[in-house]
């Protein structure tokens, strides 16, 4: 008997239209579809910007801790580790 490798669940949604759409909260899907349907596929810069914008929203929606950490960081309330000196002998 051989063991099959266990693949962990992907942390981030796939960078496909379907992957992004499935990871978005329900209240953002209509805006995603409207923007997607109006996208000029000949403008590759805008296509990449569209993908990056909505993929980032999908990642944030999938990871609630990331969203709360981002809000805390913007408010100046995120607890960070104290930096340490890289100089030897101090």
C-alpha angles and dihedrals in degrees: 000000000000127000118237117225115255113230114207117231110267112262093210131041118256115266093245128108090249094046093049094045093050092051096049121099113255092250092061100046096085092052090047092051094046092051092043093051092052095047117121103224091200090066100076093180091059092044090055092045090050091050094047094046096050095038089055090051090049092050091049092048091051093051110049091181090058089053094049091045090051091051091047092049092051089050092048092244101111113119109229130186116262111258117243130215116260092198114101120238098027 
